[in-house]
């Protein structure tokens, strides 16, 4: 079982100073996470999504993380593979180089990106990307193991060339796909690579997605394998704020997630641009037709409705680890029971202050992770 952090470099302040601040804060968090026993630092890749994600050069960020740490894993979650954005030769070279320099700590996820805003930056139509992503996905691992590569594909043409260096891990770093819907889960499982489930649907949704992924894995064909290192692994997103004051954690978490989801909806579905200055700290949700407090948006193709209607609950939302250490442990156990092999904690959400993120990382590292480590390998109640 792995316990990790994932970063979007999300910021309310899109100025130069805001960019400097968010990366400085993330690095302080990363160093604390290394100290507290987290397993992997994952970084997304997005381009031209103001406020929502300023993590546009994860290869640079992860290289810096590797240089500032000794043990923690370094994860691309994920590299976007449209060739004009990231040519497969350069991806292979960068991943192998960082795997060497980090002493074999690389995790290599792949995907296509989520918005036309990003795809159009590089001259693409988002809806036409899958075939070229597939071509690149199958091609890159060959560069990790073959002395020379030659490829005459539909979208990528490479004359015979030697590609250097080769990764430290044999035969190459573990591979993953970003998965937000049934089709991507089936592809990840059918191709024998890990699944990064990056949605907000909660344990029940993770359980459904886990079943799709495991079924596809069980039915996979050898000829469909991506790369040369089969990996059955499902990582699930876990929005979290963990403080001694559970009510304060809830309020901070709700506001941060509202910012996350509204800024995401702004770019993914054309929603209103978030304006946290106009939000009341005591009422950072909206009401549905029945008067329940909910946040509604979409994550790629995934429709999400998050219910925050019970102010008396300490955990406050069964789909999120906002609250005390005990609340977080209870929610993480539900994700484990749903099939997760790795928890992708996310606390770096727009409006969340640095002190709350640092306290969250300390609490998870000092209490939540040790709780599950003591249980050893028997983690799933249904196992």
N, C-alpha and C positions, 0 to 999 in steps of 0.2 A: 504494500500500500504506500502510495506517495502523497505528499502534501506540498503543494507548490503555490507560487504567486504568478499572476498574469497581469501584464501591463499594456494599457492603451496610450499612456501619456496624455490623458484627458485633462483639459484645463478650461476653467471659466475665462481666464485671461489669455487671449490669443496674441498679445503683444510680444515683442522680443523679450521683454523682462519676464512675461508670463512663461514663455518657453524655457528660459533659463531656470526659473524657479521650479517648474514641474520636474525637470530632469535632475536638478540638484536634490530635490526631495526624494525622488525615486531611488537615487543612488544611496541616500542615507537609509532608506528602507531595505534595499538589497543587502547592504552590509549587515544590518541587523538580522535579516532573514538567514543569512549564512551562519551567523553566530547562534541562532536559535534552532537550527536543525531542519529548516525547510529543504526540500529535495531539488526543485528546479525553479529557475526564473524564466518564465515564458514571455515573449514579446510578440505582439501582433504586427502586421504591416498594413498601413493605410496611407493613402496619398490624397491630399486636397480636401480633407474633411475637417474643416476648422472647428475647434473646440472638442469635437467628439474624439478624435485620435490624432495626436501629433507624433506618433511613433511611425515615422515614414522611412527611417533607415535602421531597421532592427539589427542588420549585420554590424553596423558601427556601435550601436548601443550594447549588443551582446559581447562584442570584442572588448569593450571597456569593462563590462561586468566581469568577464573572464579574467582580465588583468587585475581587478580589484579583489578577487575572491580566490579561494584555493580548492574548495570542495563542491560547491553547489552546482547543479546541472544548468546548462545553457540551452534554452529552447526557442526555436523559431515556431511561433504559433499563429500564423504560418508565413512562409515565403510565398508571395503571389507570383504565379508562373506565366503570365502573358509574356511572350518572348521580348517584346519591346520594353517591358518593365523590368524583367529579370531574365536575361538570356541564360539558357541552361548551362552553357559552359562557365559563365561567371558564377552562377549559383554553386556548381560543383566545386569550383576553385575556392570560393569563399568558405563554404561549409567545411571542406577538407582542411583548409588552413587553420580555421578556428578550432576544429577538432584536435589538431596537432598541438596548437598553442595552449589549449585548455586542458591538455592531458586526457583527452577522450571524454569530455563532458557534454558533447553536443547531442541535441535532439532535433530532428529535422522534420518539421511539418510543412505541408504544401496545400495550396488552394488557389482560388481564382480572384479573390477580392469580392466585395459585396455590393458595390454600387456602380451605376453608370457614370457617376461623377468621377470615380477612380478610373474605370475602364476607358472613358472618353479622354482622359488626360493623355493617354498613350495611343489614341486613335482607334480604339476598339468599341464594338457593341458588346455590352455585357452578356447578352443572350447567345452570343456565338463563341464564347470562350472555351467551353468544355472540351472540344476536340483538341485544341492546341495545348490546354492544360494537361490532358491525358498524354499527349505525345511527349511533352517535356518531363512529366512525372516518371514515365517509363525509361526515358533516356538518361536522366541524371545519374541514377545508381550504376549504370553501365560505365560511366566515366570514373566512378569510384574504384572499379575493379579491373577495368581493361587497360592495357598499356596504351592503346590508341583507340580512337573513336572515329567512325565514319557514318554519316546519317543523311539520307535523302528522303525526308518526310514531306508531308503536305504543308506544314507550317515552318519547319526548321530544317535547314540544310547546312551540314558541316562537312567540309572535305576532311580526308584522313588527317588526324592530328593527335599528338600526344597531349594529354591533359594532366597537369601537375598542380599541387601535390596530391597524394592519396591520403585518406583519413587515417588517424591513429586507430580508431575502432575497426575491428575486423568483422565482416567485410566493409561495413560502413556504419554511420550512426543510425539508431532506430528511426523509422519513418512513421509519419502520422498524416492524417487528413483533417482539415476543418470540416465539421459535420453539423449542419443546422436543419436538415430535413431527411426524410426517409431515403431518397435517392442517394445522397452523399454517404449515409450510413451503410447502405448496401454496397456502394462502391468500395468504401474503406474495408469492410469485412471481406468482401469478395476478392479484394486485391491483397489481403493478408497484411494490412498495416493498421496502426493504431488510429483511434477515433478521438478527436478533440471536440466534445459536445459543448458548444459555445452559446447555448440558449439559456433563458431564464425560467424555463417551465417548471422546475422543481422536481422532487423525487419521483412522482408518478410519471412525469414526462421522461425523465431519465430512464426509468424502468422500461417504458415502451421502446425507447430508442436503443437501450441495451439489448432487448430481445431481437430487434431488427438486425443489429450489428452482429450478435452472436450467431444468429441463424445464417446470415450471409457468410460469416467466417467458417461455419461448419460445412457449408455447401461450396466453398471456394474451389476453384480449379487451379492446378499447378501453373498452367499457361497464363493465368491472369495475375500471378504474383507480381507486385511492384517491388523491385529491388531483390536483395539476396539475404534478407534477414526478417523472416516472418515475425510479426508482433501482434499478439492478441491483447489489446489494452484499450480501455475506455476511460477517458478523463472527463470529468463533469465540472462545469462552472459553479462556483459557490460565492455569491455576493455576501460579504460579511463585514460587520463592525462588532467587535467584542470588547466591551468595557465593563468595569465593575458596576457601573450604573446602567442597568439594562434598558431603562426607559430612555436615557440619553443616547444610548447606542441605536435604539430604534429610530429616534428622531433624526439623528445624523445619517443613518443608513437610508431611510426613506427619502430624505432630501437628495442625498447623493445618487440614489438609484433613479429618482425622478429626473435628475439632470442627465444621467447616463441615457435613460430611455427616450427622453424628449430630444436630446441632441442626436441620438441615433435615428429617431423617427424623422427628424428634420432632413437628414441626408438620404435615408432609405425610402421614405414614403411621402416626402414633401410636407411634413407637418410644420407646425409653428416653431420658430427658433426659441429655445428655452430662455427664460428670463428669471433667474433665481432671485434677483433683487426684488421682484414683485411677489415672491412667495412668503407667506407667513410661516415662520419657523415651527409654529404649533399646528399648522394645517397644510402640510406639504403634499396633499393628495387632492384628487378630484372625486366628485360623487357620480355614481352611475344612476340609471333611471330609478333604482330602488333606494337610493340614498346611501349606498355603500361606498366607502372610500376605495377607489381603485386607480391604478395606472394602466392605461391601455396603449399599446404600440405594436410594432412588428420588429422582429429581428430577422433580417433577410426575408425568407418566406414563412417564418414562424410567427403566428399570431399569439400575443401574450396579453393576459389580463391578470394583474397582481392585486390581490385583495388585502387591504390593511384595515379592515372594518372593525376589529376588536381591540380597542385601546387598553383593555384590562389585561391582555395577555402579555407576559414578560417576553416570550419569544416573538410574539406580535405578528408574525406571519409564518405559517408552516413551510413556506417556500424559500425562506431566507434565514441566514445565520446572523440575525441582528439581535443582540442582547448580551447576556452574560456568558461566561465560559460554559456553564451547564447547557444553555440554549444552543450554543455552537456545537457542543458534543452531540446533543440530541439530533440536530439537523444533519451533521456529517454522518452519523450512524445511518440515517435514513438514505442518504446518497450511497453509502456503502452497500446497504441492503438492496438498493435499486440496481446495483451492478457496477458501480464506479470502482476503478482500479487506482484512480488518482483524483484528488480534489484540487481544483484550480481556484484558489481563493482570490477574489478581487475586492480590494477595499479602496483602490485608487480610482474613485469616481468623482469627477468634477468638483463638487462643493465640499467634499470631505476634508476637514483640516488635517494638516500633517500630524499633529499630536495624536489625533484619534487613529490614524493609520499606524503610527508607531506603537501605540498601546495595543492595537488589535494584533499586530505581528508578535509583540511580546507575549500576549495572552495565549495566542495559538501555539507559539513555540514552547512556552513554559508549561502549558496545561493541556491543550487539546491534542497536540501531536504525542506527548508522552502517554496520555490516556490510551491512545490507540496502539502505540508501540508496545505497551505492556501486554496487549492482547495477542501479540504475535501474528501468525498468519491466519488464524480463524477469526475473520472479521464480519462475515456476512451471517445474519441471523438465519437466512434460508440455506446456507451452505450445508 
